[in-house]
């Protein structure tokens, strides 16, 4: 008699069309957030929309300072770059989007040749809220001897907008370590943005505009404004740009802006004079970056800026 092969009860049940007991039916899956911030190897965190990265936060211990790169526009190309297109060595600190300052109690954290380093200490939190994701990080601003001049809590938030546009919000709280810390008078700091080469006025024929009607470096450099926009070609048939939003809660609002036709822009916190940070009153700052398609009309950018100002700085903490 031919021996029958053994078939486990599980396979026999499947063949007979049997179903699992009702108590073993898994619960309905929770909704997948459209936007997620995903921890990555080598001290990085990737913000991904529908599984595709739109920016990445870099915070490795070997870095001079944390930064965000790339900054992906609606066309799928990065609207920022690492370093100056004509002078990469002396401008190696132009790391896409970054936070730093040229004079903290006499120590420079701005250039890579300065004595200071902004050292990542720890990630406090990652959070996904559907159309918004954020991380909270703790940093220390250290001298070359390792003395911490400032402790920083930084929140990096991404908010999705329509038609593949998005908003990047950077909140920072700076606290001195022992006594009052002074941020010296300088145009370099606190936020910088190095645009892609093709967006620059000189290299790509881009355009800089501000909230006061100024156009390009000659009319915008060292002028106060609520926002500054830098837009230009990113592909052969696409124009996109980034707008820096200053926030009314910032102590020097509206900020002086540092802009160049070579593809750089930043908001200058201490252009007009030094600023002291007392231990009992930490310095809190908020900046927004509107990543958009086309050269937006000034009226539309102004409307986006007003929306930005109405976002509660503590709503995502």
DRENKE-98265 format. One record per residue (C-alpha): residue number from 1; residue in three letters; x, y, z. Coordinates in steps of 0.5 Angstrom, whole numbers, plus 500, padded with zeros to 3 digits. Layout:
! residues N
<dotor><k>NUM</k><r>Ala</r><east>X</east><north>Y</north><up>Z</up></dotor>
...
This chain:
! residues 317
<dotor><k>1</k><r>Unk</r><east>500</east><north>500</north><up>500</up></dotor>
<dotor><k>2</k><r>Unk</r><east>503</east><north>507</north><up>498</up></dotor>
<dotor><k>3</k><r>Unk</r><east>505</east><north>511</north><up>504</up></dotor>
<dotor><k>4</k><r>Unk</r><east>501</east><north>518</north><up>505</up></dotor>
<dotor><k>5</k><r>Unk</r><east>505</east><north>524</north><up>506</up></dotor>
<dotor><k>6</k><r>Unk</r><east>504</east><north>527</north><up>513</up></dotor>
<dotor><k>7</k><r>Unk</r><east>500</east><north>534</north><up>512</up></dotor>
<dotor><k>8</k><r>Unk</r><east>500</east><north>539</north><up>518</up></dotor>
<dotor><k>9</k><r>Unk</r><east>493</east><north>541</north><up>520</up></dotor>
<dotor><k>10</k><r>Unk</r><east>495</east><north>548</north><up>518</up></dotor>
<dotor><k>11</k><r>Unk</r><east>495</east><north>546</north><up>511</up></dotor>
<dotor><k>12</k><r>Unk</r><east>489</east><north>541</north><up>511</up></dotor>
<dotor><k>13</k><r>Unk</r><east>485</east><north>547</north><up>514</up></dotor>
<dotor><k>14</k><r>Unk</r><east>488</east><north>552</north><up>508</up></dotor>
<dotor><k>15</k><r>Unk</r><east>486</east><north>547</north><up>503</up></dotor>
<dotor><k>16</k><r>Unk</r><east>479</east><north>546</north><up>506</up></dotor>
<dotor><k>17</k><r>Unk</r><east>478</east><north>553</north><up>506</up></dotor>
<dotor><k>18</k><r>Unk</r><east>478</east><north>554</north><up>514</up></dotor>
<dotor><k>19</k><r>Unk</r><east>478</east><north>560</north><up>517</up></dotor>
<dotor><k>20</k><r>Unk</r><east>482</east><north>562</north><up>523</up></dotor>
<dotor><k>21</k><r>Unk</r><east>478</east><north>563</north><up>529</up></dotor>
<dotor><k>22</k><r>Unk</r><east>475</east><north>570</north><up>530</up></dotor>
<dotor><k>23</k><r>Unk</r><east>479</east><north>572</north><up>536</up></dotor>
<dotor><k>24</k><r>Unk</r><east>485</east><north>571</north><up>532</up></dotor>
<dotor><k>25</k><r>Unk</r><east>483</east><north>576</north><up>527</up></dotor>
<dotor><k>26</k><r>Unk</r><east>488</east><north>582</north><up>527</up></dotor>
<dotor><k>27</k><r>Unk</r><east>486</east><north>589</north><up>529</up></dotor>
<dotor><k>28</k><r>Unk</r><east>485</east><north>594</north><up>523</up></dotor>
<dotor><k>29</k><r>Unk</r><east>491</east><north>598</north><up>522</up></dotor>
<dotor><k>30</k><r>Unk</r><east>492</east><north>605</north><up>524</up></dotor>
<dotor><k>31</k><r>Unk</r><east>493</east><north>610</north><up>519</up></dotor>
<dotor><k>32</k><r>Unk</r><east>500</east><north>611</north><up>516</up></dotor>
<dotor><k>33</k><r>Unk</r><east>503</east><north>618</north><up>517</up></dotor>
<dotor><k>34</k><r>Unk</r><east>504</east><north>621</north><up>510</up></dotor>
<dotor><k>35</k><r>Unk</r><east>510</east><north>625</north><up>513</up></dotor>
<dotor><k>36</k><r>Unk</r><east>515</east><north>621</north><up>517</up></dotor>
<dotor><k>37</k><r>Unk</r><east>522</east><north>623</north><up>521</up></dotor>
<dotor><k>38</k><r>Unk</r><east>526</east><north>617</north><up>520</up></dotor>
<dotor><k>39</k><r>Unk</r><east>532</east><north>616</north><up>524</up></dotor>
<dotor><k>40</k><r>Unk</r><east>538</east><north>614</north><up>520</up></dotor>
<dotor><k>41</k><r>Unk</r><east>545</east><north>611</north><up>520</up></dotor>
<dotor><k>42</k><r>Unk</r><east>551</east><north>615</north><up>522</up></dotor>
<dotor><k>43</k><r>Unk</r><east>547</east><north>621</north><up>526</up></dotor>
<dotor><k>44</k><r>Unk</r><east>542</east><north>623</north><up>521</up></dotor>
<dotor><k>45</k><r>Unk</r><east>534</east><north>623</north><up>521</up></dotor>
<dotor><k>46</k><r>Unk</r><east>530</east><north>623</north><up>514</up></dotor>
<dotor><k>47</k><r>Unk</r><east>524</east><north>627</north><up>513</up></dotor>
<dotor><k>48</k><r>Unk</r><east>520</east><north>623</north><up>508</up></dotor>
<dotor><k>49</k><r>Unk</r><east>513</east><north>625</north><up>504</up></dotor>
<dotor><k>50</k><r>Unk</r><east>510</east><north>618</north><up>502</up></dotor>
<dotor><k>51</k><r>Unk</r><east>516</east><north>615</north><up>503</up></dotor>
<dotor><k>52</k><r>Unk</r><east>521</east><north>620</north><up>499</up></dotor>
<dotor><k>53</k><r>Unk</r><east>526</east><north>624</north><up>502</up></dotor>
<dotor><k>54</k><r>Unk</r><east>525</east><north>632</north><up>502</up></dotor>
<dotor><k>55</k><r>Unk</r><east>530</east><north>633</north><up>507</up></dotor>
<dotor><k>56</k><r>Unk</r><east>535</east><north>630</north><up>512</up></dotor>
<dotor><k>57</k><r>Unk</r><east>538</east><north>633</north><up>519</up></dotor>
<dotor><k>58</k><r>Unk</r><east>545</east><north>631</north><up>520</up></dotor>
<dotor><k>59</k><r>Unk</r><east>548</east><north>631</north><up>527</up></dotor>
<dotor><k>60</k><r>Unk</r><east>554</east><north>627</north><up>527</up></dotor>
<dotor><k>61</k><r>Unk</r><east>559</east><north>628</north><up>533</up></dotor>
<dotor><k>62</k><r>Unk</r><east>565</east><north>630</north><up>528</up></dotor>
<dotor><k>63</k><r>Unk</r><east>561</east><north>636</north><up>524</up></dotor>
<dotor><k>64</k><r>Unk</r><east>562</east><north>643</north><up>526</up></dotor>
<dotor><k>65</k><r>Unk</r><east>555</east><north>644</north><up>527</up></dotor>
<dotor><k>66</k><r>Unk</r><east>548</east><north>640</north><up>525</up></dotor>
<dotor><k>67</k><r>Unk</r><east>545</east><north>642</north><up>518</up></dotor>
<dotor><k>68</k><r>Unk</r><east>540</east><north>640</north><up>514</up></dotor>
<dotor><k>69</k><r>Unk</r><east>541</east><north>637</north><up>507</up></dotor>
<dotor><k>70</k><r>Unk</r><east>538</east><north>636</north><up>502</up></dotor>
<dotor><k>71</k><r>Unk</r><east>532</east><north>641</north><up>501</up></dotor>
<dotor><k>72</k><r>Unk</r><east>528</east><north>638</north><up>496</up></dotor>
<dotor><k>73</k><r>Unk</r><east>523</east><north>642</north><up>492</up></dotor>
<dotor><k>74</k><r>Unk</r><east>517</east><north>640</north><up>488</up></dotor>
<dotor><k>75</k><r>Unk</r><east>521</east><north>638</north><up>482</up></dotor>
<dotor><k>76</k><r>Unk</r><east>525</east><north>633</north><up>486</up></dotor>
<dotor><k>77</k><r>Unk</r><east>531</east><north>637</north><up>486</up></dotor>
<dotor><k>78</k><r>Unk</r><east>535</east><north>640</north><up>492</up></dotor>
<dotor><k>79</k><r>Unk</r><east>534</east><north>648</north><up>492</up></dotor>
<dotor><k>80</k><r>Unk</r><east>540</east><north>648</north><up>496</up></dotor>
<dotor><k>81</k><r>Unk</r><east>548</east><north>646</north><up>496</up></dotor>
<dotor><k>82</k><r>Unk</r><east>554</east><north>644</north><up>500</up></dotor>
<dotor><k>83</k><r>Unk</r><east>559</east><north>650</north><up>500</up></dotor>
<dotor><k>84</k><r>Unk</r><east>560</east><north>656</north><up>495</up></dotor>
<dotor><k>85</k><r>Unk</r><east>560</east><north>654</north><up>488</up></dotor>
<dotor><k>86</k><r>Unk</r><east>566</east><north>659</north><up>487</up></dotor>
<dotor><k>87</k><r>Unk</r><east>570</east><north>659</north><up>493</up></dotor>
<dotor><k>88</k><r>Unk</r><east>569</east><north>652</north><up>496</up></dotor>
<dotor><k>89</k><r>Unk</r><east>575</east><north>652</north><up>501</up></dotor>
<dotor><k>90</k><r>Unk</r><east>574</east><north>658</north><up>505</up></dotor>
<dotor><k>91</k><r>Unk</r><east>566</east><north>657</north><up>505</up></dotor>
<dotor><k>92</k><r>Unk</r><east>566</east><north>650</north><up>507</up></dotor>
<dotor><k>93</k><r>Unk</r><east>561</east><north>652</north><up>513</up></dotor>
<dotor><k>94</k><r>Unk</r><east>556</east><north>654</north><up>508</up></dotor>
<dotor><k>95</k><r>Unk</r><east>552</east><north>647</north><up>509</up></dotor>
<dotor><k>96</k><r>Unk</r><east>545</east><north>648</north><up>506</up></dotor>
<dotor><k>97</k><r>Unk</r><east>541</east><north>650</north><up>512</up></dotor>
<dotor><k>98</k><r>Unk</r><east>545</east><north>651</north><up>518</up></dotor>
<dotor><k>99</k><r>Unk</r><east>544</east><north>655</north><up>525</up></dotor>
<dotor><k>100</k><r>Unk</r><east>551</east><north>658</north><up>528</up></dotor>
<dotor><k>101</k><r>Unk</r><east>554</east><north>665</north><up>530</up></dotor>
<dotor><k>102</k><r>Unk</r><east>560</east><north>669</north><up>529</up></dotor>
<dotor><k>103</k><r>Unk</r><east>561</east><north>671</north><up>536</up></dotor>
<dotor><k>104</k><r>Unk</r><east>559</east><north>668</north><up>542</up></dotor>
<dotor><k>105</k><r>Unk</r><east>563</east><north>671</north><up>548</up></dotor>
<dotor><k>106</k><r>Unk</r><east>569</east><north>672</north><up>543</up></dotor>
<dotor><k>107</k><r>Unk</r><east>569</east><north>665</north><up>540</up></dotor>
<dotor><k>108</k><r>Unk</r><east>567</east><north>664</north><up>533</up></dotor>
<dotor><k>109</k><r>Unk</r><east>562</east><north>658</north><up>531</up></dotor>
<dotor><k>110</k><r>Unk</r><east>561</east><north>661</north><up>524</up></dotor>
<dotor><k>111</k><r>Unk</r><east>566</east><north>658</north><up>520</up></dotor>
<dotor><k>112</k><r>Unk</r><east>570</east><north>652</north><up>520</up></dotor>
<dotor><k>113</k><r>Unk</r><east>576</east><north>655</north><up>522</up></dotor>
<dotor><k>114</k><r>Unk</r><east>573</east><north>658</north><up>528</up></dotor>
<dotor><k>115</k><r>Unk</r><east>575</east><north>656</north><up>535</up></dotor>
<dotor><k>116</k><r>Unk</r><east>567</east><north>654</north><up>537</up></dotor>
<dotor><k>117</k><r>Unk</r><east>563</east><north>647</north><up>535</up></dotor>
<dotor><k>118</k><r>Unk</r><east>556</east><north>646</north><up>536</up></dotor>
<dotor><k>119</k><r>Unk</r><east>556</east><north>639</north><up>538</up></dotor>
<dotor><k>120</k><r>Unk</r><east>550</east><north>635</north><up>538</up></dotor>
<dotor><k>121</k><r>Unk</r><east>548</east><north>632</north><up>545</up></dotor>
<dotor><k>122</k><r>Unk</r><east>542</east><north>628</north><up>544</up></dotor>
<dotor><k>123</k><r>Unk</r><east>535</east><north>627</north><up>540</up></dotor>
<dotor><k>124</k><r>Unk</r><east>530</east><north>628</north><up>545</up></dotor>
<dotor><k>125</k><r>Unk</r><east>524</east><north>626</north><up>541</up></dotor>
<dotor><k>126</k><r>Unk</r><east>521</east><north>624</north><up>534</up></dotor>
<dotor><k>127</k><r>Unk</r><east>514</east><north>625</north><up>533</up></dotor>
<dotor><k>128</k><r>Unk</r><east>510</east><north>624</north><up>527</up></dotor>
<dotor><k>129</k><r>Unk</r><east>503</east><north>628</north><up>526</up></dotor>
<dotor><k>130</k><r>Unk</r><east>500</east><north>626</north><up>519</up></dotor>
<dotor><k>131</k><r>Unk</r><east>502</east><north>632</north><up>515</up></dotor>
<dotor><k>132</k><r>Unk</r><east>507</east><north>635</north><up>520</up></dotor>
<dotor><k>133</k><r>Unk</r><east>513</east><north>631</north><up>523</up></dotor>
<dotor><k>134</k><r>Unk</r><east>519</east><north>634</north><up>528</up></dotor>
<dotor><k>135</k><r>Unk</r><east>525</east><north>632</north><up>532</up></dotor>
<dotor><k>136</k><r>Unk</r><east>527</east><north>635</north><up>538</up></dotor>
<dotor><k>137</k><r>Unk</r><east>535</east><north>635</north><up>539</up></dotor>
<dotor><k>138</k><r>Unk</r><east>540</east><north>638</north><up>545</up></dotor>
<dotor><k>139</k><r>Unk</r><east>546</east><north>641</north><up>543</up></dotor>
<dotor><k>140</k><r>Unk</r><east>552</east><north>644</north><up>546</up></dotor>
<dotor><k>141</k><r>Unk</r><east>556</east><north>650</north><up>544</up></dotor>
<dotor><k>142</k><r>Unk</r><east>563</east><north>649</north><up>546</up></dotor>
<dotor><k>143</k><r>Unk</r><east>570</east><north>652</north><up>545</up></dotor>
<dotor><k>144</k><r>Unk</r><east>576</east><north>649</north><up>543</up></dotor>
<dotor><k>145</k><r>Unk</r><east>578</east><north>647</north><up>550</up></dotor>
<dotor><k>146</k><r>Unk</r><east>571</east><north>644</north><up>551</up></dotor>
<dotor><k>147</k><r>Unk</r><east>568</east><north>649</north><up>555</up></dotor>
<dotor><k>148</k><r>Unk</r><east>560</east><north>649</north><up>554</up></dotor>
<dotor><k>149</k><r>Unk</r><east>558</east><north>657</north><up>553</up></dotor>
<dotor><k>150</k><r>Unk</r><east>551</east><north>655</north><up>551</up></dotor>
<dotor><k>151</k><r>Unk</r><east>546</east><north>650</north><up>551</up></dotor>
<dotor><k>152</k><r>Unk</r><east>541</east><north>649</north><up>546</up></dotor>
<dotor><k>153</k><r>Unk</r><east>534</east><north>646</north><up>545</up></dotor>
<dotor><k>154</k><r>Unk</r><east>533</east><north>646</north><up>537</up></dotor>
<dotor><k>155</k><r>Unk</r><east>526</east><north>643</north><up>534</up></dotor>
<dotor><k>156</k><r>Unk</r><east>526</east><north>642</north><up>527</up></dotor>
<dotor><k>157</k><r>Unk</r><east>519</east><north>641</north><up>524</up></dotor>
<dotor><k>158</k><r>Unk</r><east>517</east><north>640</north><up>517</up></dotor>
<dotor><k>159</k><r>Unk</r><east>509</east><north>642</north><up>515</up></dotor>
<dotor><k>160</k><r>Unk</r><east>507</east><north>639</north><up>508</up></dotor>
<dotor><k>161</k><r>Unk</r><east>503</east><north>644</north><up>504</up></dotor>
<dotor><k>162</k><r>Unk</r><east>499</east><north>643</north><up>497</up></dotor>
<dotor><k>163</k><r>Unk</r><east>502</east><north>641</north><up>491</up></dotor>
<dotor><k>164</k><r>Unk</r><east>509</east><north>638</north><up>494</up></dotor>
<dotor><k>165</k><r>Unk</r><east>511</east><north>645</north><up>497</up></dotor>
<dotor><k>166</k><r>Unk</r><east>513</east><north>645</north><up>504</up></dotor>
<dotor><k>167</k><r>Unk</r><east>515</east><north>649</north><up>510</up></dotor>
<dotor><k>168</k><r>Unk</r><east>521</east><north>648</north><up>515</up></dotor>
<dotor><k>169</k><r>Unk</r><east>521</east><north>651</north><up>522</up></dotor>
<dotor><k>170</k><r>Unk</r><east>527</east><north>652</north><up>526</up></dotor>
<dotor><k>171</k><r>Unk</r><east>526</east><north>653</north><up>533</up></dotor>
<dotor><k>172</k><r>Unk</r><east>532</east><north>654</north><up>538</up></dotor>
<dotor><k>173</k><r>Unk</r><east>532</east><north>656</north><up>545</up></dotor>
<dotor><k>174</k><r>Unk</r><east>539</east><north>658</north><up>547</up></dotor>
<dotor><k>175</k><r>Unk</r><east>541</east><north>658</north><up>555</up></dotor>
<dotor><k>176</k><r>Unk</r><east>548</east><north>660</north><up>557</up></dotor>
<dotor><k>177</k><r>Unk</r><east>552</east><north>656</north><up>562</up></dotor>
<dotor><k>178</k><r>Unk</r><east>554</east><north>660</north><up>568</up></dotor>
<dotor><k>179</k><r>Unk</r><east>553</east><north>667</north><up>568</up></dotor>
<dotor><k>180</k><r>Unk</r><east>551</east><north>672</north><up>562</up></dotor>
<dotor><k>181</k><r>Unk</r><east>553</east><north>670</north><up>555</up></dotor>
<dotor><k>182</k><r>Unk</r><east>554</east><north>676</north><up>550</up></dotor>
<dotor><k>183</k><r>Unk</r><east>552</east><north>675</north><up>542</up></dotor>
<dotor><k>184</k><r>Unk</r><east>557</east><north>680</north><up>539</up></dotor>
<dotor><k>185</k><r>Unk</r><east>555</east><north>685</north><up>534</up></dotor>
<dotor><k>186</k><r>Unk</r><east>556</east><north>681</north><up>527</up></dotor>
<dotor><k>187</k><r>Unk</r><east>552</east><north>680</north><up>520</up></dotor>
<dotor><k>188</k><r>Unk</r><east>554</east><north>673</north><up>521</up></dotor>
<dotor><k>189</k><r>Unk</r><east>548</east><north>669</north><up>524</up></dotor>
<dotor><k>190</k><r>Unk</r><east>544</east><north>666</north><up>526</up></dotor>
<dotor><k>191</k><r>Unk</r><east>541</east><north>662</north><up>520</up></dotor>
<dotor><k>192</k><r>Unk</r><east>544</east><north>661</north><up>513</up></dotor>
<dotor><k>193</k><r>Unk</r><east>542</east><north>658</north><up>507</up></dotor>
<dotor><k>194</k><r>Unk</r><east>546</east><north>657</north><up>501</up></dotor>
<dotor><k>195</k><r>Unk</r><east>542</east><north>656</north><up>495</up></dotor>
<dotor><k>196</k><r>Unk</r><east>543</east><north>651</north><up>489</up></dotor>
<dotor><k>197</k><r>Unk</r><east>548</east><north>654</north><up>484</up></dotor>
<dotor><k>198</k><r>Unk</r><east>543</east><north>655</north><up>478</up></dotor>
<dotor><k>199</k><r>Unk</r><east>538</east><north>659</north><up>483</up></dotor>
<dotor><k>200</k><r>Unk</r><east>544</east><north>664</north><up>484</up></dotor>
<dotor><k>201</k><r>Unk</r><east>543</east><north>671</north><up>481</up></dotor>
<dotor><k>202</k><r>Unk</r><east>550</east><north>671</north><up>478</up></dotor>
<dotor><k>203</k><r>Unk</r><east>550</east><north>663</north><up>476</up></dotor>
<dotor><k>204</k><r>Unk</r><east>543</east><north>662</north><up>474</up></dotor>
<dotor><k>205</k><r>Unk</r><east>539</east><north>668</north><up>473</up></dotor>
<dotor><k>206</k><r>Unk</r><east>535</east><north>668</north><up>479</up></dotor>
<dotor><k>207</k><r>Unk</r><east>532</east><north>673</north><up>483</up></dotor>
<dotor><k>208</k><r>Unk</r><east>532</east><north>676</north><up>490</up></dotor>
<dotor><k>209</k><r>Unk</r><east>526</east><north>679</north><up>493</up></dotor>
<dotor><k>210</k><r>Unk</r><east>524</east><north>682</north><up>500</up></dotor>
<dotor><k>211</k><r>Unk</r><east>518</east><north>684</north><up>503</up></dotor>
<dotor><k>212</k><r>Unk</r><east>519</east><north>691</north><up>502</up></dotor>
<dotor><k>213</k><r>Unk</r><east>519</east><north>691</north><up>495</up></dotor>
<dotor><k>214</k><r>Unk</r><east>527</east><north>690</north><up>494</up></dotor>
<dotor><k>215</k><r>Unk</r><east>530</east><north>686</north><up>489</up></dotor>
<dotor><k>216</k><r>Unk</r><east>537</east><north>683</north><up>489</up></dotor>
<dotor><k>217</k><r>Unk</r><east>543</east><north>684</north><up>493</up></dotor>
<dotor><k>218</k><r>Unk</r><east>544</east><north>692</north><up>492</up></dotor>
<dotor><k>219</k><r>Unk</r><east>537</east><north>693</north><up>494</up></dotor>
<dotor><k>220</k><r>Unk</r><east>536</east><north>688</north><up>500</up></dotor>
<dotor><k>221</k><r>Unk</r><east>543</east><north>687</north><up>503</up></dotor>
<dotor><k>222</k><r>Unk</r><east>543</east><north>690</north><up>510</up></dotor>
<dotor><k>223</k><r>Unk</r><east>536</east><north>692</north><up>510</up></dotor>
<dotor><k>224</k><r>Unk</r><east>530</east><north>690</north><up>515</up></dotor>
<dotor><k>225</k><r>Unk</r><east>525</east><north>685</north><up>512</up></dotor>
<dotor><k>226</k><r>Unk</r><east>519</east><north>680</north><up>514</up></dotor>
<dotor><k>227</k><r>Unk</r><east>522</east><north>675</north><up>509</up></dotor>
<dotor><k>228</k><r>Unk</r><east>527</east><north>675</north><up>503</up></dotor>
<dotor><k>229</k><r>Unk</r><east>525</east><north>670</north><up>498</up></dotor>
<dotor><k>230</k><r>Unk</r><east>531</east><north>667</north><up>493</up></dotor>
<dotor><k>231</k><r>Unk</r><east>528</east><north>664</north><up>487</up></dotor>
<dotor><k>232</k><r>Unk</r><east>531</east><north>661</north><up>480</up></dotor>
<dotor><k>233</k><r>Unk</r><east>532</east><north>656</north><up>475</up></dotor>
<dotor><k>234</k><r>Unk</r><east>533</east><north>649</north><up>478</up></dotor>
<dotor><k>235</k><r>Unk</r><east>531</east><north>645</north><up>472</up></dotor>
<dotor><k>236</k><r>Unk</r><east>531</east><north>647</north><up>464</up></dotor>
<dotor><k>237</k><r>Unk</r><east>524</east><north>648</north><up>465</up></dotor>
<dotor><k>238</k><r>Unk</r><east>522</east><north>649</north><up>472</up></dotor>
<dotor><k>239</k><r>Unk</r><east>523</east><north>655</north><up>477</up></dotor>
<dotor><k>240</k><r>Unk</r><east>523</east><north>654</north><up>484</up></dotor>
<dotor><k>241</k><r>Unk</r><east>525</east><north>658</north><up>491</up></dotor>
<dotor><k>242</k><r>Unk</r><east>526</east><north>658</north><up>498</up></dotor>
<dotor><k>243</k><r>Unk</r><east>523</east><north>664</north><up>502</up></dotor>
<dotor><k>244</k><r>Unk</r><east>526</east><north>665</north><up>509</up></dotor>
<dotor><k>245</k><r>Unk</r><east>521</east><north>668</north><up>514</up></dotor>
<dotor><k>246</k><r>Unk</r><east>523</east><north>672</north><up>520</up></dotor>
<dotor><k>247</k><r>Unk</r><east>518</east><north>671</north><up>526</up></dotor>
<dotor><k>248</k><r>Unk</r><east>515</east><north>677</north><up>530</up></dotor>
<dotor><k>249</k><r>Unk</r><east>517</east><north>674</north><up>537</up></dotor>
<dotor><k>250</k><r>Unk</r><east>524</east><north>674</north><up>535</up></dotor>
<dotor><k>251</k><r>Unk</r><east>527</east><north>680</north><up>539</up></dotor>
<dotor><k>252</k><r>Unk</r><east>530</east><north>684</north><up>533</up></dotor>
<dotor><k>253</k><r>Unk</r><east>524</east><north>683</north><up>528</up></dotor>
<dotor><k>254</k><r>Unk</r><east>524</east><north>685</north><up>523</up></dotor>
<dotor><k>255</k><r>Unk</r><east>531</east><north>682</north><up>522</up></dotor>
<dotor><k>256</k><r>Unk</r><east>536</east><north>685</north><up>518</up></dotor>
<dotor><k>257</k><r>Unk</r><east>538</east><north>680</north><up>512</up></dotor>
<dotor><k>258</k><r>Unk</r><east>545</east><north>678</north><up>509</up></dotor>
<dotor><k>259</k><r>Unk</r><east>544</east><north>677</north><up>502</up></dotor>
<dotor><k>260</k><r>Unk</r><east>549</east><north>676</north><up>496</up></dotor>
<dotor><k>261</k><r>Unk</r><east>548</east><north>675</north><up>488</up></dotor>
<dotor><k>262</k><r>Unk</r><east>552</east><north>669</north><up>489</up></dotor>
<dotor><k>263</k><r>Unk</r><east>547</east><north>665</north><up>492</up></dotor>
<dotor><k>264</k><r>Unk</r><east>547</east><north>666</north><up>499</up></dotor>
<dotor><k>265</k><r>Unk</r><east>542</east><north>669</north><up>504</up></dotor>
<dotor><k>266</k><r>Unk</r><east>541</east><north>669</north><up>512</up></dotor>
<dotor><k>267</k><r>Unk</r><east>537</east><north>673</north><up>517</up></dotor>
<dotor><k>268</k><r>Unk</r><east>542</east><north>677</north><up>522</up></dotor>
<dotor><k>269</k><r>Unk</r><east>541</east><north>677</north><up>529</up></dotor>
<dotor><k>270</k><r>Unk</r><east>546</east><north>682</north><up>531</up></dotor>
<dotor><k>271</k><r>Unk</r><east>547</east><north>686</north><up>525</up></dotor>
<dotor><k>272</k><r>Unk</r><east>546</east><north>692</north><up>529</up></dotor>
<dotor><k>273</k><r>Unk</r><east>549</east><north>691</north><up>536</up></dotor>
<dotor><k>274</k><r>Unk</r><east>551</east><north>685</north><up>541</up></dotor>
<dotor><k>275</k><r>Unk</r><east>545</east><north>682</north><up>545</up></dotor>
<dotor><k>276</k><r>Unk</r><east>546</east><north>679</north><up>552</up></dotor>
<dotor><k>277</k><r>Unk</r><east>543</east><north>672</north><up>554</up></dotor>
<dotor><k>278</k><r>Unk</r><east>541</east><north>672</north><up>561</up></dotor>
<dotor><k>279</k><r>Unk</r><east>541</east><north>665</north><up>565</up></dotor>
<dotor><k>280</k><r>Unk</r><east>534</east><north>666</north><up>567</up></dotor>
<dotor><k>281</k><r>Unk</r><east>532</east><north>669</north><up>561</up></dotor>
<dotor><k>282</k><r>Unk</r><east>534</east><north>664</north><up>555</up></dotor>
<dotor><k>283</k><r>Unk</r><east>534</east><north>667</north><up>548</up></dotor>
<dotor><k>284</k><r>Unk</r><east>528</east><north>664</north><up>544</up></dotor>
<dotor><k>285</k><r>Unk</r><east>528</east><north>664</north><up>536</up></dotor>
<dotor><k>286</k><r>Unk</r><east>524</east><north>662</north><up>530</up></dotor>
<dotor><k>287</k><r>Unk</r><east>525</east><north>662</north><up>523</up></dotor>
<dotor><k>288</k><r>Unk</r><east>521</east><north>659</north><up>517</up></dotor>
<dotor><k>289</k><r>Unk</r><east>523</east><north>657</north><up>510</up></dotor>
<dotor><k>290</k><r>Unk</r><east>518</east><north>656</north><up>505</up></dotor>
<dotor><k>291</k><r>Unk</r><east>520</east><north>651</north><up>500</up></dotor>
<dotor><k>292</k><r>Unk</r><east>516</east><north>653</north><up>493</up></dotor>
<dotor><k>293</k><r>Unk</r><east>515</east><north>652</north><up>486</up></dotor>
<dotor><k>294</k><r>Unk</r><east>515</east><north>658</north><up>481</up></dotor>
<dotor><k>295</k><r>Unk</r><east>517</east><north>665</north><up>483</up></dotor>
<dotor><k>296</k><r>Unk</r><east>511</east><north>667</north><up>487</up></dotor>
<dotor><k>297</k><r>Unk</r><east>507</east><north>673</north><up>487</up></dotor>
<dotor><k>298</k><r>Unk</r><east>509</east><north>678</north><up>493</up></dotor>
<dotor><k>299</k><r>Unk</r><east>502</east><north>678</north><up>495</up></dotor>
<dotor><k>300</k><r>Unk</r><east>502</east><north>670</north><up>496</up></dotor>
<dotor><k>301</k><r>Unk</r><east>509</east><north>670</north><up>500</up></dotor>
<dotor><k>302</k><r>Unk</r><east>506</east><north>675</north><up>505</up></dotor>
<dotor><k>303</k><r>Unk</r><east>500</east><north>671</north><up>506</up></dotor>
<dotor><k>304</k><r>Unk</r><east>504</east><north>665</north><up>507</up></dotor>
<dotor><k>305</k><r>Unk</r><east>508</east><north>669</north><up>512</up></dotor>
<dotor><k>306</k><r>Unk</r><east>502</east><north>671</north><up>516</up></dotor>
<dotor><k>307</k><r>Unk</r><east>500</east><north>664</north><up>516</up></dotor>
<dotor><k>308</k><r>Unk</r><east>507</east><north>662</north><up>519</up></dotor>
<dotor><k>309</k><r>Unk</r><east>506</east><north>667</north><up>524</up></dotor>
<dotor><k>310</k><r>Unk</r><east>500</east><north>664</north><up>527</up></dotor>
<dotor><k>311</k><r>Unk</r><east>503</east><north>657</north><up>528</up></dotor>
<dotor><k>312</k><r>Unk</r><east>503</east><north>656</north><up>535</up></dotor>
<dotor><k>313</k><r>Unk</r><east>511</east><north>655</north><up>537</up></dotor>
<dotor><k>314</k><r>Unk</r><east>509</east><north>651</north><up>543</up></dotor>
<dotor><k>315</k><r>Unk</r><east>504</east><north>647</north><up>539</up></dotor>
<dotor><k>316</k><r>Unk</r><east>508</east><north>641</north><up>537</up></dotor>
<dotor><k>317</k><r>Unk</r><east>512</east><north>640</north><up>543</up></dotor>
